[in-house]
Amino acid sequence: MAIQTAFLRTRVARRILGLFVLCAMVPLVLLASISYVLVTRQLNNQSRERVQQASKIAGMGLLERLQFFEADLRIVASGLRARPGRVPEGSPQGSGSPFLGVALQGRDGRTDSLSGRLPEPPPLDAAEEQHLRMGQSLVSVQWPSGELSILMAQAVDAEDPDRGILWASLDPAHVSAGEDDAAVPPDMELCLFDHADRPLYCSELASRPLVEKVRSAVEGNGGEFEWRDNRGAFLAGFWQVFVTGSYAAPPWYMVLSQSKESILLPMASFKMVFVPAVLMALWVVLLLSNVQIRRSLNPIEKLQEGTRRVAQRDFDTPVVVESRDEFEDLAGSFNAMSQRLGRHFSALTAMNEIDRAILSALETDEIIKNLLFRTPAALGCDSVTVSLRVSPGNGDRWRRIAVIEGETVAQEVQVTPAQVRELRDHPDYLLLDGAEVPGYVASVPLAERTIRNYVVLPVSMKEDLAALVALGFADPAAVQEDDLLQARALADQVAVALSNARLLEELDQFNWGALAALAQTVDAKSPWTAGHSERVTRLSLAVGHEMGLPPEQIDILHRGGLLHDVGKVGVPASVLDKPGRLNDEEWVIMRSHVTVGARILSPIPAYADLIPIVLYHHERWDGSGYPEGLAAEDIPFLARLLAVPDVYDALTSDRPYRSAWPLARVMDYITDSSGTQFDPAVTDAFLAVMGRPEPLSRYATFPLIRSATE
């Protein structure tokens, strides 16, 4: 089976593979190494005991053979006692006999050979003679001419020393038994040393290193040692053959050696199997690692790909892992997290858009509409209701605004002091059961009861309750803690936006109040023009609405109408209130009020759009007006529009030099002046407005959008 290596391109895979190999191979190698060391040590220990035990057994076998030789020699001695001078028949001699030669040594020291060859017996000391007289045998090692001779002596008759001493030359091979001794294992080498550490017999040629080692290591009754020659290392055991007591000879040493190679022969097969076994184990580990790592990395790679998709804002594509283990659970958790992140990201995006829309709105109704229409998609709620406090300090009126079939619907509601206290006790949010809700929360129509839970968010400005945002949820489980936090943040933004809008409204009201006051000041300079600016403004706004002007133009027209005669502050009262016709000089002064008004407003950038109205509202369509004699389309449009109501109010009002004209005469004049003094389109719109029965007072309000709040 081929091992895949493509997965090793990742560091995690390489790390896991290394961990697999280390976890599998290190214990295996350690176990094998420890086993090898322990088994080798055990084999060495067993071999030490074995060679030592074998040397002891071989030494005891040697003593038994010496006893056999002694018995054979006694047979010869008994025969000589019976028949002096003749070796008895049946005595051990000849081929296969342990005796190489037998001789009889007389009292005079002369030796007569009875059979075979025998070296000259050594002289005996008193102790040895005494030993023989006790009927015991004597063993002596001789080296005549450098050749080994092992002699055994026995008195022919212990009671009669004159009968002589029987000497026998022992075959060293029979003495040690050598390889024929069943007690000697076939893989061991036997050596017999005398007390001078001279080899009496060796199954192999006694090497010099062995002899030297024996001289230095052999001491005591038994033991073991190691030695080495050109063949390798050997483990040797020795045992002292105690021949002193029985045979009056210095001790011998039986030494058995075994090569370490043969000792560790069982480990040779282990060595041969060990490397292939390790390689096989490594291959199995790699194979299993390949399978397991790929099984583990496949979910990891899918999860990694999922994180990349999440980083690219793809929250809808799930990670599919079917491993039936923790990776599958992790994938499920990851998908849940991804969906939650997607929901939060969408909510944050929507909340950001709502924040921008709300904070950029300058009017209260625009803030409310953004809140009503955008919040459900952002927070996943099913309904949104805003209760706005209007006219604070004047009866605490509240108005609830909701969306019904795509349209905002406002309804006046009551918020009791107890409810206000409850809301103040829960400044973050108040959870309400949908079964019984206060009037400031219930959706419109009131019969609709699909909402199971409400989250009411108090909105405060300057530590005073200003609005209530109620989020309705049909499913109570849909109310999440994170959604509540986002809703609270949204309510805080609403508070900022409403505060800004209210500040702008107050500034706007102050501005309009200042404009109205300035207009009244100008008009009050002459009792004949009192209220003129406001009446002209009201009528101009009506004509502007009739002509479909946008709110921006209506606003300019409103302010320009109030200030169109501001330059009259520079006209003397004697000119304004002169009961008769003005002379040329006075007429020049009167006409200068338009340029004076333009100069008064020019330092104020906010009034730059008003200057064309102030400067050109006395220009005529046919070009005969002042101050520049502009004609037709060259006259700014709002100045052309204001000109008609201005003339209308002047003709319908008393002046010091004339009485007010009748309305019919004024209307005929304006109609006849269309195309000469007035713009025909403006004239038509003016006549349409004047033909309606409704009052013009509704056009005198400030341009504040209060349709949803009043």
C-alpha positions as CSV (number, residue, x, y, z in Angstrom):
1,M,0.0,0.0,0.0
2,A,1.5,3.3,-1.1
3,I,2.0,6.0,1.6
4,Q,0.6,9.4,0.7
5,T,3.0,12.3,1.3
6,A,1.1,15.2,0.0
7,F,-0.4,15.9,3.5
8,L,3.1,16.5,4.9
9,R,3.1,19.9,3.3
10,T,1.6,21.2,6.5
11,R,3.5,21.7,9.7
12,V,0.8,20.1,11.8
13,A,1.0,17.0,9.7
14,R,4.7,16.8,10.0
15,R,4.4,17.4,13.8
16,I,1.8,14.7,14.2
17,L,3.8,12.3,12.0
18,G,6.9,12.9,14.1
19,L,4.9,12.4,17.2
20,F,3.5,9.1,15.9
21,V,7.0,7.9,15.0
22,L,8.5,9.0,18.3
23,C,5.6,7.5,20.3
24,A,5.8,4.2,18.5
25,M,9.5,3.8,17.7
26,V,11.1,5.2,20.8
27,P,9.4,2.7,23.1
28,L,10.0,-0.1,20.6
29,V,13.7,0.7,20.3
30,L,14.1,1.3,24.0
31,L,12.2,-2.0,24.8
32,A,14.3,-3.9,22.3
33,S,17.5,-2.3,23.5
34,I,16.7,-2.9,27.2
35,S,15.7,-6.5,26.4
36,Y,18.9,-7.0,24.5
37,V,21.0,-5.6,27.3
38,L,19.1,-7.6,29.9
39,V,19.1,-10.8,28.0
40,T,22.8,-10.4,27.2
41,R,23.5,-9.8,30.8
42,Q,21.4,-12.7,31.8
43,L,23.2,-15.0,29.3
44,N,26.6,-13.8,30.6
45,N,25.6,-14.4,34.2
46,Q,24.2,-17.8,33.4
47,S,27.4,-18.6,31.4
48,R,29.5,-17.5,34.3
49,E,27.6,-19.8,36.6
50,R,27.7,-22.5,34.0
51,V,31.4,-22.5,33.3
52,Q,32.1,-22.3,37.0
53,Q,29.8,-25.2,37.7
54,A,31.2,-27.1,34.8
55,S,34.8,-26.6,36.0
56,K,33.7,-27.9,39.4
57,I,32.1,-31.0,37.9
58,A,35.1,-31.6,35.7
59,G,37.4,-31.3,38.7
60,M,35.3,-33.8,40.7
61,G,35.4,-36.1,37.7
62,L,39.1,-35.8,37.8
63,L,39.2,-36.9,41.4
64,E,37.0,-39.8,40.6
65,R,39.3,-40.9,37.8
66,L,42.3,-40.6,40.1
67,Q,40.5,-42.9,42.5
68,F,39.9,-45.3,39.7
69,F,43.6,-45.1,38.8
70,E,44.5,-45.7,42.4
71,A,42.2,-48.7,42.5
72,D,43.9,-50.1,39.4
73,L,47.3,-49.5,40.9
74,R,46.2,-51.4,44.1
75,I,45.3,-54.3,42.0
76,V,48.8,-54.4,40.5
77,A,50.3,-54.0,44.0
78,S,48.2,-56.8,45.4
79,G,49.4,-59.0,42.5
80,L,53.0,-58.2,43.3
81,R,52.5,-59.1,46.9
82,A,51.2,-62.4,45.8
83,R,53.7,-63.1,43.1
84,P,56.7,-60.8,43.5
85,G,58.3,-59.5,40.3
86,R,55.3,-60.2,38.0
87,V,52.5,-58.0,37.0
88,P,49.3,-59.9,37.5
89,E,47.2,-60.7,34.6
90,G,44.1,-58.5,34.0
91,S,45.9,-55.4,35.4
92,P,45.4,-52.2,33.4
93,Q,48.2,-51.8,30.9
94,G,48.7,-51.5,27.2
95,S,46.6,-49.7,24.6
96,G,43.7,-47.8,26.2
97,S,45.1,-48.1,29.7
98,P,45.5,-45.0,31.8
99,F,49.0,-46.2,32.7
100,L,51.8,-45.4,30.2
101,G,54.2,-47.5,32.3
102,V,54.5,-49.3,35.6
103,A,57.8,-49.7,37.6
104,L,58.8,-51.1,41.0
105,Q,61.2,-49.1,43.1
106,G,63.1,-51.0,45.7
107,R,64.3,-50.0,49.1
108,D,67.7,-49.2,47.6
109,G,66.1,-46.8,45.2
110,R,66.6,-49.0,42.1
111,T,63.7,-49.0,39.7
112,D,62.6,-52.0,37.7
113,S,60.2,-51.5,34.9
114,L,57.3,-53.8,35.0
115,S,55.6,-52.6,31.8
116,G,55.7,-49.6,29.4
117,R,58.0,-46.7,29.9
118,L,58.4,-44.7,33.0
119,P,60.6,-41.7,33.8
120,E,62.9,-41.8,36.8
121,P,60.7,-41.4,39.9
122,P,61.5,-38.4,42.0
123,P,63.0,-38.7,45.4
124,L,60.5,-38.7,48.2
125,D,60.7,-36.6,51.3
126,A,59.8,-37.8,54.7
127,A,56.2,-36.6,54.5
128,E,55.6,-38.4,51.2
129,E,57.1,-41.6,52.6
130,Q,54.9,-41.3,55.6
131,H,51.9,-40.8,53.3
132,L,52.7,-44.0,51.5
133,R,53.3,-46.0,54.7
134,M,49.7,-44.9,55.7
135,G,48.5,-46.9,52.7
136,Q,47.6,-43.9,50.6
137,S,48.6,-43.1,47.0
138,L,51.0,-40.4,46.0
139,V,50.6,-38.2,42.8
140,S,53.6,-36.3,41.5
141,V,53.9,-34.1,38.4
142,Q,57.3,-34.2,36.7
143,W,58.8,-32.4,33.8
144,P,61.8,-34.5,32.7
145,S,63.4,-32.9,29.7
146,G,60.5,-30.4,29.5
147,E,57.9,-33.2,29.0
148,L,55.0,-33.7,31.3
149,S,54.8,-36.9,33.4
150,I,52.1,-37.6,35.9
151,L,53.2,-40.2,38.3
152,M,51.2,-42.1,40.9
153,A,53.0,-44.0,43.6
154,Q,51.7,-46.6,46.1
155,A,53.5,-48.8,48.6
156,V,53.4,-52.5,47.5
157,D,52.9,-53.3,51.2
158,A,52.2,-50.5,53.6
159,E,53.2,-52.7,56.5
160,D,56.4,-53.8,54.9
161,P,58.3,-50.9,53.3
162,D,61.0,-53.2,52.1
163,R,58.6,-54.6,49.5
164,G,59.2,-51.3,47.6
165,I,57.0,-48.6,45.9
166,L,54.9,-49.2,42.8
167,W,55.1,-46.3,40.4
168,A,52.7,-45.7,37.4
169,S,53.0,-43.1,34.7
170,L,49.4,-41.7,34.0
171,D,48.2,-40.7,30.6
172,P,47.3,-36.9,30.9
173,A,44.4,-37.4,28.5
174,H,43.0,-40.1,30.8
175,V,43.6,-37.9,33.8
176,S,41.6,-35.0,32.5
177,A,39.2,-37.1,30.4
178,G,39.1,-34.2,27.9
179,E,36.4,-34.1,25.3
180,D,35.3,-37.6,26.2
181,D,34.1,-36.4,29.6
182,A,30.3,-36.1,29.4
183,A,30.4,-33.5,32.1
184,V,32.2,-31.1,29.8
185,P,29.8,-29.2,27.5
186,P,30.8,-29.5,23.8
187,D,31.1,-25.7,23.4
188,M,33.7,-25.4,26.2
189,E,37.4,-25.9,26.2
190,L,39.0,-27.7,29.1
191,C,42.4,-27.1,30.6
192,L,44.1,-28.6,33.6
193,F,46.8,-26.7,35.4
194,D,49.2,-27.7,38.2
195,H,50.0,-25.6,41.2
196,A,52.6,-23.7,39.2
197,D,50.0,-22.7,36.6
198,R,51.5,-25.1,34.0
199,P,49.1,-26.7,31.7
200,L,48.8,-30.5,32.4
201,Y,46.2,-30.9,29.6
202,C,44.2,-28.7,27.3
203,S,41.5,-29.8,24.8
204,E,43.0,-27.0,22.6
205,L,46.5,-25.7,22.6
206,A,46.9,-23.6,25.6
207,S,47.3,-20.1,24.4
208,R,49.7,-17.8,26.0
209,P,47.0,-15.2,27.0
210,L,45.1,-18.0,28.8
211,V,48.2,-19.1,30.7
212,E,49.0,-15.5,31.7
213,K,45.4,-14.9,32.8
214,V,45.4,-18.1,34.8
215,R,48.6,-17.0,36.6
216,S,47.0,-13.7,37.5
217,A,43.3,-14.6,38.0
218,V,43.3,-18.1,39.5
219,E,43.2,-17.9,43.2
220,G,41.1,-19.6,45.8
221,N,38.9,-22.6,45.5
222,G,36.9,-21.4,42.4
223,G,35.8,-18.5,40.4
224,E,35.6,-17.1,36.9
225,F,37.5,-14.7,34.7
226,E,37.6,-13.4,31.1
227,W,40.4,-13.7,28.7
228,R,41.0,-12.9,25.0
229,D,43.3,-14.2,22.2
230,N,43.2,-13.9,18.5
231,R,40.1,-16.0,18.3
232,G,38.1,-13.6,20.4
233,A,36.9,-13.2,23.9
234,F,36.4,-16.1,26.3
235,L,34.6,-16.5,29.6
236,A,36.4,-19.0,31.9
237,G,35.5,-20.8,35.1
238,F,38.0,-22.6,37.4
239,W,37.8,-25.0,40.3
240,Q,40.6,-26.1,42.6
241,V,41.1,-29.9,42.4
242,F,42.2,-30.7,46.0
243,V,44.7,-33.5,45.6
244,T,46.8,-32.5,48.6
245,G,45.0,-34.5,51.2
246,S,44.5,-37.7,49.3
247,Y,47.6,-37.7,47.1
248,A,50.1,-35.5,49.0
249,A,50.3,-33.2,45.9
250,P,50.0,-29.5,45.4
251,P,46.5,-28.4,44.2
252,W,45.6,-28.5,40.6
253,Y,43.1,-26.2,38.8
254,M,40.5,-27.3,36.4
255,V,39.7,-24.4,33.9
256,L,36.8,-24.5,31.4
257,S,36.5,-21.7,28.8
258,Q,33.6,-20.8,26.6
259,S,33.8,-18.2,23.8
260,K,31.5,-15.2,24.3
261,E,30.4,-15.6,20.7
262,S,28.9,-19.0,21.6
263,I,27.5,-17.5,24.8
264,L,25.7,-14.8,22.8
265,L,24.8,-17.1,19.9
266,P,21.1,-16.9,20.8
267,M,21.3,-13.1,20.4
268,A,22.6,-13.4,16.9
269,S,19.2,-14.3,15.6
270,F,17.8,-11.5,17.6
271,K,20.2,-9.1,16.0
272,M,19.3,-10.4,12.6
273,V,15.6,-10.0,13.3
274,F,15.8,-6.7,15.2
275,V,16.6,-4.4,12.2
276,P,14.0,-5.8,9.9
277,A,11.5,-5.8,12.8
278,V,12.2,-2.1,13.5
279,L,11.9,-1.3,9.8
280,M,8.7,-3.2,9.6
281,A,7.4,-1.4,12.7
282,L,8.4,1.9,11.1
283,W,6.6,1.1,7.9
284,V,3.5,0.1,9.9
285,V,3.7,3.3,11.9
286,L,4.0,5.3,8.8
287,L,1.1,3.6,7.2
288,L,-1.1,4.0,10.2
289,S,0.1,7.6,10.7
290,N,-0.8,8.2,7.0
291,V,-4.3,7.0,7.5
292,Q,-4.9,8.6,10.9
293,I,-3.3,11.9,10.1
294,R,-5.3,12.2,6.9
295,R,-8.4,11.4,8.8
296,S,-7.5,14.0,11.3
297,L,-6.2,16.7,8.9
298,N,-9.2,16.4,6.5
299,P,-11.6,17.9,9.1
300,I,-8.9,20.4,10.1
301,E,-8.4,21.5,6.5
302,K,-12.2,21.9,6.1
303,L,-12.3,23.9,9.3
304,Q,-9.4,26.0,8.1
305,E,-11.2,26.6,4.8
306,G,-14.3,27.5,6.8
307,T,-12.3,30.1,8.7
308,R,-11.1,31.6,5.4
309,R,-14.7,31.8,4.2
310,V,-15.6,33.5,7.5
311,A,-12.7,35.9,7.0
312,Q,-14.2,36.7,3.6
313,R,-17.6,37.3,5.2
314,D,-19.1,34.1,3.9
315,F,-21.1,33.0,6.9
316,D,-23.7,30.9,5.1
317,T,-21.5,28.0,3.7
318,P,-21.3,25.3,6.4
319,V,-18.3,23.1,7.1
320,V,-19.3,19.5,6.4
321,V,-17.4,16.9,8.5
322,E,-18.7,13.3,8.9
323,S,-16.1,11.7,11.1
324,R,-18.4,10.7,13.9
325,D,-16.0,12.0,16.5
326,E,-15.1,15.2,18.2
327,F,-14.2,16.8,14.8
328,E,-17.8,16.5,13.7
329,D,-18.9,18.1,17.0
330,L,-16.3,20.8,16.4
331,A,-17.6,21.4,12.9
332,G,-21.1,21.7,14.3
333,S,-19.9,24.2,16.9
334,F,-18.0,26.1,14.2
335,N,-21.1,26.2,11.9
336,A,-23.2,27.5,14.8
337,M,-20.5,30.1,15.6
338,S,-20.3,31.0,11.9
339,Q,-24.1,31.5,11.7
340,R,-24.0,33.5,14.9
341,L,-21.1,35.6,13.6
342,G,-23.0,36.1,10.4
343,R,-26.1,37.2,12.3
344,H,-24.0,39.5,14.4
345,F,-22.1,40.9,11.4
346,S,-25.4,41.5,9.6
347,A,-26.8,43.1,12.7
348,L,-23.7,45.2,13.2
349,T,-23.8,46.3,9.5
350,A,-27.4,47.1,9.8
351,M,-26.8,48.8,13.2
352,N,-24.0,50.8,11.6
353,E,-26.3,51.9,8.8
354,I,-29.0,52.8,11.3
355,D,-26.5,54.7,13.4
356,R,-25.3,56.7,10.3
357,A,-28.9,57.3,9.2
358,I,-30.0,58.4,12.7
359,L,-27.0,60.5,13.6
360,S,-27.0,62.2,10.2
361,A,-30.7,63.0,10.5
362,L,-31.4,66.5,11.6
363,E,-35.1,66.2,12.1
364,T,-37.0,64.2,14.7
365,D,-39.4,62.6,12.2
366,E,-36.6,61.4,10.0
367,I,-34.9,59.8,13.1
368,I,-38.1,58.1,14.0
369,K,-38.7,56.8,10.5
370,N,-35.2,55.3,10.2
371,L,-35.7,53.7,13.6
372,L,-39.0,52.2,12.7
373,F,-38.1,50.8,9.3
374,R,-34.5,49.7,9.8
375,T,-34.5,48.2,13.3
376,P,-36.5,44.9,12.6
377,A,-33.9,43.7,10.1
378,A,-31.0,44.7,12.3
379,L,-32.2,43.1,15.5
380,G,-34.5,40.4,14.3
381,C,-37.5,41.7,16.1
382,D,-41.0,41.5,14.7
383,S,-42.3,45.0,15.6
384,V,-40.9,48.4,16.6
385,T,-42.9,51.0,18.4
386,V,-41.6,54.5,19.5
387,S,-43.3,56.5,22.1
388,L,-42.1,60.1,22.0
389,R,-42.5,62.6,24.7
390,V,-43.8,65.9,23.2
391,S,-44.2,69.3,24.8
392,P,-42.3,68.3,28.0
393,G,-43.3,70.3,30.9
394,N,-46.7,71.0,29.4
395,G,-48.8,68.2,30.6
396,D,-46.3,65.5,29.6
397,R,-48.0,64.5,26.4
398,W,-46.8,61.2,24.8
399,R,-47.3,60.0,21.2
400,R,-46.8,56.5,20.1
401,I,-45.6,56.0,16.5
402,A,-45.7,52.6,14.7
403,V,-45.6,51.3,11.2
404,I,-48.9,50.0,9.8
405,E,-48.8,48.6,6.3
406,G,-45.7,50.5,5.4
407,E,-47.0,53.8,6.8
408,T,-46.2,55.6,10.1
409,V,-49.2,56.0,12.3
410,A,-49.2,58.2,15.4
411,Q,-51.5,57.9,18.3
412,E,-51.6,59.8,21.5
413,V,-51.0,57.6,24.6
414,Q,-50.6,58.1,28.3
415,V,-47.6,57.2,30.4
416,T,-48.4,57.2,34.1
417,P,-46.0,58.3,36.8
418,A,-45.8,54.7,38.1
419,Q,-44.8,53.6,34.6
420,V,-42.2,56.3,34.4
421,R,-40.7,55.2,37.8
422,E,-40.6,51.6,36.6
423,L,-38.8,52.6,33.4
424,R,-36.3,54.7,35.4
425,D,-35.7,51.7,37.7
426,H,-34.7,49.7,34.5
427,P,-32.5,52.2,32.7
428,D,-31.0,49.6,30.3
429,Y,-34.1,47.7,29.3
430,L,-37.4,46.4,30.6
431,L,-38.8,42.9,29.6
432,L,-42.6,42.7,29.3
433,D,-44.9,39.8,28.7
434,G,-46.9,40.3,25.5
435,A,-50.2,39.2,27.2
436,E,-50.5,42.4,29.2
437,V,-48.6,45.5,28.0
438,P,-49.1,49.2,28.7
439,G,-50.5,51.5,26.1
440,Y,-47.2,53.1,25.2
441,V,-46.0,49.6,24.0
442,A,-49.0,48.0,22.3
443,S,-48.8,48.0,18.5
444,V,-51.5,49.5,16.3
445,P,-54.1,48.2,15.9
446,L,-54.5,47.2,19.5
447,A,-56.2,44.0,18.6
448,E,-52.9,42.6,17.2
449,R,-51.5,40.2,19.8
450,T,-49.0,38.1,17.9
451,I,-46.1,39.5,19.9
452,R,-45.1,37.4,22.9
453,N,-42.5,39.5,24.5
454,Y,-41.5,43.2,24.4
455,V,-38.1,44.8,25.2
456,V,-38.6,48.4,26.2
457,L,-35.6,50.6,25.9
458,P,-35.8,53.9,27.8
459,V,-34.2,56.9,26.0
460,S,-33.2,59.7,28.3
461,M,-31.9,63.2,27.5
462,K,-30.4,65.3,30.2
463,E,-31.4,62.7,32.8
464,D,-35.1,63.1,31.7
465,L,-37.1,60.4,30.0
466,A,-37.6,61.5,26.4
467,A,-38.7,58.5,24.4
468,L,-39.4,54.8,24.6
469,V,-38.4,52.2,22.0
470,A,-40.3,49.0,22.3
471,L,-39.1,45.9,20.4
472,G,-41.6,43.1,19.9
473,F,-40.7,39.4,19.5
474,A,-43.1,36.7,18.5
475,D,-40.6,34.1,19.6
476,P,-39.3,34.6,23.2
477,A,-36.3,32.4,22.4
478,A,-35.2,35.0,19.8
479,V,-34.4,37.5,22.5
480,Q,-30.6,37.0,22.9
481,E,-28.3,38.8,25.3
482,D,-26.1,40.1,22.5
483,D,-29.2,41.5,20.8
484,L,-30.2,43.3,24.0
485,L,-26.7,44.9,24.2
486,Q,-27.0,46.0,20.6
487,A,-30.5,47.3,21.2
488,R,-29.3,49.3,24.2
489,A,-26.4,50.7,22.1
490,L,-29.0,51.7,19.4
491,A,-31.1,53.4,22.1
492,D,-28.1,55.4,23.2
493,Q,-27.5,56.5,19.7
494,V,-31.2,57.5,19.4
495,A,-30.8,59.6,22.5
496,V,-27.8,61.4,20.9
497,A,-29.6,61.8,17.6
498,L,-32.8,63.1,19.3
499,S,-30.8,65.4,21.5
500,N,-29.0,66.8,18.4
501,A,-32.3,67.1,16.5
502,R,-33.9,68.9,19.5
503,L,-31.0,71.2,19.8
504,L,-31.2,72.0,16.1
505,E,-35.0,72.5,16.4
506,E,-34.4,74.9,19.3
507,L,-31.7,76.7,17.3
508,D,-34.1,76.8,14.3
509,Q,-36.9,78.1,16.5
510,F,-34.5,80.7,17.9
511,N,-33.4,81.6,14.4
512,W,-37.0,82.0,13.2
513,G,-37.9,83.9,16.3
514,A,-35.0,86.3,15.7
515,L,-36.1,86.7,12.0
516,A,-39.7,87.3,13.0
517,A,-38.6,89.8,15.6
518,L,-36.3,91.6,13.1
519,A,-39.2,91.7,10.6
520,Q,-41.6,93.0,13.2
521,T,-39.0,95.6,14.2
522,V,-38.7,96.8,10.6
523,D,-42.5,96.8,10.2
524,A,-42.9,98.6,13.5
525,K,-40.9,101.6,12.3
526,S,-44.0,102.8,10.5
527,P,-47.6,102.1,11.7
528,W,-48.6,101.8,8.1
529,T,-46.4,98.8,7.5
530,A,-47.0,96.8,10.7
531,G,-47.3,93.1,10.0
532,H,-46.5,93.6,6.3
533,S,-43.5,91.2,6.3
534,E,-45.3,88.4,8.0
535,R,-48.3,88.7,5.7
536,V,-46.2,88.8,2.6
537,T,-44.3,85.8,3.8
538,R,-47.4,83.8,4.6
539,L,-48.8,84.5,1.1
540,S,-45.5,83.8,-0.6
541,L,-45.3,80.4,1.1
542,A,-48.8,79.6,-0.1
543,V,-47.8,80.5,-3.7
544,G,-44.6,78.5,-3.3
545,H,-46.4,75.4,-2.2
546,E,-48.9,75.9,-5.0
547,M,-46.0,75.9,-7.5
548,G,-44.5,72.7,-5.9
549,L,-41.3,74.2,-4.6
550,P,-38.9,71.8,-2.7
551,P,-38.5,72.3,1.0
552,E,-35.1,73.9,0.5
553,Q,-36.6,76.7,-1.7
554,I,-39.6,77.0,0.7
555,D,-37.1,77.6,3.6
556,I,-35.3,80.3,1.6
557,L,-38.5,81.9,0.6
558,H,-39.7,81.9,4.2
559,R,-36.6,83.6,5.6
560,G,-36.3,85.9,2.6
561,G,-40.0,87.0,3.0
562,L,-39.4,88.0,6.6
563,L,-36.3,90.0,5.7
564,H,-37.2,91.4,2.3
565,D,-37.7,94.9,3.6
566,V,-34.9,94.8,6.2
567,G,-33.2,97.7,4.4
568,K,-36.0,100.0,5.4
569,V,-34.3,100.5,8.7
570,G,-32.1,102.9,6.8
571,V,-35.1,104.9,5.4
572,P,-36.1,107.9,7.5
573,A,-39.6,107.8,9.0
574,S,-40.4,111.1,7.3
575,V,-40.0,109.3,4.0
576,L,-41.9,106.1,5.1
577,D,-44.8,108.1,6.6
578,K,-45.0,111.0,4.1
579,P,-48.7,111.6,3.4
580,G,-48.1,112.8,-0.1
581,R,-46.2,111.8,-3.2
582,L,-42.4,111.5,-2.8
583,N,-40.1,113.8,-4.6
584,D,-37.2,112.6,-6.6
585,E,-34.8,112.8,-3.8
586,E,-37.1,110.9,-1.4
587,W,-37.8,108.4,-4.1
588,V,-34.1,107.7,-4.4
589,I,-33.9,107.2,-0.7
590,M,-36.9,104.8,-0.7
591,R,-35.5,102.8,-3.6
592,S,-32.2,102.4,-1.7
593,H,-33.8,100.1,0.9
594,V,-33.1,97.0,-1.3
595,T,-29.4,97.7,-1.6
596,V,-29.2,98.7,2.1
597,G,-30.9,95.4,3.0
598,A,-28.4,93.4,0.8
599,R,-25.5,95.1,2.5
600,I,-27.0,94.3,5.9
601,L,-27.2,90.6,5.1
602,S,-24.0,90.2,3.2
603,P,-21.7,89.7,6.3
604,I,-23.8,86.7,7.3
605,P,-22.9,83.6,5.2
606,A,-26.1,81.8,6.3
607,Y,-28.2,84.6,4.7
608,A,-26.4,84.6,1.3
609,D,-29.3,82.8,-0.3
610,L,-31.7,85.5,0.9
611,I,-29.9,88.5,-0.7
612,P,-31.4,87.9,-4.3
613,I,-34.9,88.2,-2.8
614,V,-34.1,91.3,-0.8
615,L,-32.2,93.0,-3.6
616,Y,-34.5,92.1,-6.6
617,H,-38.0,91.9,-5.3
618,H,-38.9,95.3,-6.9
619,E,-37.6,94.2,-10.4
620,R,-40.4,94.0,-13.0
621,W,-41.0,91.4,-15.7
622,D,-40.7,94.0,-18.4
623,G,-37.4,95.3,-17.1
624,S,-38.7,98.7,-15.7
625,G,-38.1,97.9,-12.1
626,Y,-35.2,98.6,-9.8
627,P,-32.4,98.5,-8.7
628,E,-30.8,97.0,-11.9
629,G,-33.7,96.9,-14.3
630,L,-33.6,93.1,-14.8
631,A,-36.3,91.5,-16.9
632,A,-38.1,88.2,-17.2
633,E,-35.9,85.2,-16.4
634,D,-32.9,87.3,-15.4
635,I,-34.8,88.2,-12.3
636,P,-34.1,85.5,-9.6
637,F,-37.2,83.3,-9.4
638,L,-37.9,83.7,-5.6
639,A,-37.7,87.5,-6.1
640,R,-40.3,87.2,-8.9
641,L,-42.5,85.1,-6.7
642,L,-42.3,87.5,-3.7
643,A,-43.1,90.5,-5.9
644,V,-46.7,89.5,-6.4
645,P,-47.6,89.0,-2.6
646,D,-45.6,92.2,-1.8
647,V,-47.7,94.3,-4.2
648,Y,-50.9,92.6,-3.1
649,D,-50.3,93.4,0.6
650,A,-49.3,97.0,-0.2
651,L,-52.4,97.6,-2.3
652,T,-54.8,96.0,0.2
653,S,-53.3,98.1,3.1
654,D,-53.8,101.7,4.0
655,R,-50.9,104.1,3.3
656,P,-50.5,107.7,4.4
657,Y,-50.9,108.9,0.9
658,R,-53.9,106.7,0.0
659,S,-56.5,104.3,1.3
660,A,-56.5,100.5,0.8
661,W,-57.8,99.3,-2.6
662,P,-60.8,97.1,-2.7
663,L,-59.9,93.4,-3.2
664,A,-61.6,93.2,-6.6
665,R,-59.6,96.1,-7.9
666,V,-56.4,94.6,-6.5
667,M,-57.1,91.3,-8.2
668,D,-57.8,93.0,-11.5
669,Y,-54.6,95.0,-11.2
670,I,-52.5,91.8,-10.6
671,T,-54.3,90.0,-13.4
672,D,-53.7,92.9,-15.8
673,S,-50.0,93.2,-14.7
674,S,-49.2,89.6,-15.6
675,G,-46.5,89.6,-18.2
676,T,-45.6,93.3,-17.6
677,Q,-44.9,93.7,-13.9
678,F,-45.2,90.1,-12.8
679,D,-44.1,86.6,-13.9
680,P,-47.2,85.1,-15.6
681,A,-46.6,81.7,-13.9
682,V,-46.3,83.2,-10.5
683,T,-49.4,85.3,-11.2
684,D,-51.4,82.2,-12.1
685,A,-50.3,80.4,-8.9
686,F,-51.2,83.5,-6.9
687,L,-54.7,83.7,-8.4
688,A,-55.2,79.9,-7.7
689,V,-54.3,80.4,-4.1
690,M,-56.5,83.4,-3.7
691,G,-59.4,81.5,-5.2
692,R,-59.4,78.9,-2.5
693,P,-61.5,79.3,0.7
694,E,-59.0,77.9,3.2
695,P,-57.1,80.4,5.4
696,L,-53.5,81.3,4.9
697,S,-52.5,81.0,8.5
698,R,-51.2,77.5,8.1
699,Y,-48.4,78.8,6.1
700,A,-47.1,81.0,8.9
701,T,-45.7,78.1,11.0
702,F,-42.0,77.5,11.2
703,P,-40.7,74.8,8.7
704,L,-40.4,72.1,11.3
705,I,-41.6,68.7,10.4
706,R,-44.0,67.8,13.2
707,S,-46.3,65.4,11.4
708,A,-45.2,62.5,13.6
709,T,-44.7,64.3,16.8
710,E,-47.6,66.8,17.2
